[in-house]
Amino acid sequence: MINVLLVDDEIAFVDVLCRRLSRRDMRILRAHSAEEAMPILENDKVDVVVLDVKMPVTDGLTALKIIRNNFPEVEVIMLTGHCDLEDAVGGMENGAFDYLLKPVSLDELVLKIIDANTRKLLRQKNKNSGQ
């Protein structure tokens, strides 16, 4: 089972996505801001974060940098309703696994989550075999 943290300030969007992803053998955690997400990352097992770019207070790109610095084993998929090439490039340069536009198809998001988790598992395996 993949542990996914959804971070988005759009509560209705998170609720719908939670219900739909939960049916896909995923454990879904939710936060409506980067500030809510950090304690979850500290205290819970999270494999993949699906992170909105445009949020009040701490935006997604800033949150991505914090996650990459403090939780480097977690993969992050950036999600936005705004097509902004600068944000996409910034996200990828700061270690995002991928960048998707809303509305995202559920099948595409599921495949990206699975791919991100696979990359995480391969990195862990390589790290452990190198010890």
Buried (B, 14 or more C-beta within 10 A) or exposed (E): EBBBBBBBBBEEBBEEBBEBBEEBEBBBBBBBBBBEBBEBBEEEEBBBBBBBBBBEEBBBBEBBBBBBEEBEEBBBBBBBBEEBEEBBEBBBEBBBBBBBBBEBEBEEBBEBBBBBBEEBEEEEEEEEEEE
